[in-house]
Amino acid sequence: MNYTCCTHCVLDVSDSFITFDDKGVCNYCNEYRKKEKEFIREKESKVYDSFISRIKKSRKQSEYDCIIGISGGLDSSWLLYLAKQSGLNPLAVHYDCGWNTENAVNNIEKLVNQLKVDLYTYVVNWEEFRDVQLAYLKAGVVDLEIPTDHSFMASLYKTAAKFKVKYILTGHNFVTEGIMPRSWVYNKGDAVNLMDIHRRFGKIKRLESFPVINLINKFYYYNVKRIENVHLLNYADYVKSTASKILAEQFDWKQHPVKHGESIWTRFYQCYILPARFGIDKRRAHLSTLICSGQITREEALNELLMPVYDPHLFHSDKEFVQKKFGITDHEMDQYMLLSNAKHEDYKTDLIIKQAYNAIRNTFSLTKDLKISHRY
Ligand SMILES: [Zn+2]
């Protein structure tokens, strides 16, 4: 296929699902425009305020009115700041899976101390977490962030249930993360896929404490516990440059050099594994979202893409750190990089269970409110 890049954003044919219209604009830009209209309508109808008052009303059931997952990155830091500004009483939950940068830890400390927010740190069993991460590396699949993203969400639901809190707020948002090429990621909520990959490639026979949220857990959290996951940033004005300026001025908060760079693993995955093994430069997705949300120009994005994806010194120190932490040699890491690629769908998935559940629900006319899947 000839090289083609979208005329509006900077996504290109490194995603196999990309298509272009007669003006050369990609399907992701067009989908973004449609979705954006929905969010604008919701903003105009003051959905933000109605969420805030609903969340506040739930406070009588618990000391806290919401759980906020915080990583030390911009999105979740800004969310915590906004929540406090709006009069919420959140419990900040940090999911510690061993890959935090010092900067991330410092940012979290500065924010929670100055905002007077209680912090609950959920520390994962490192041996189990390592085993799942290495299983993904060996499986040949593209989305090596699933062990982190899946267990992070599972930990938030567990914590919400533990503290009897009905609302979970996460930093996920449309204006800085709304575009993600479909061939670069897989459904983060598919516990069947995660467990099958671990069963085939992991060394630990049974995961005792690795946080997993399967369809039964989801049914329980959504329909019995009535816990709701709200992407609050979608209903507020969120401009990245303004947010980082305010956080830097008020809290001495420091920006990470790359998006999601609060984790050394994520930085290594995005800046080395994805480009070198899969030919993917994830900056294209992040920059394209910022173009579509009007926060940067296409020229600025193209100039940023001319910069090296990884600073060579940082790459060497990160590689050494990752290998040492995993307990693998240079040779082993190089071998993993040469394995043939596989699709997530090459392993078991939860699709059949979801289809069966929907068929039963429709046959017995069960309420449509009963859900087992959720937008992550
Ligand atoms: Zn585009």
Residues whose N, C-alpha, C, O or C-beta is under 5 A from the ligand:
A	BS01	ZN	C6 H8 C9 L11 V25 C26 C29
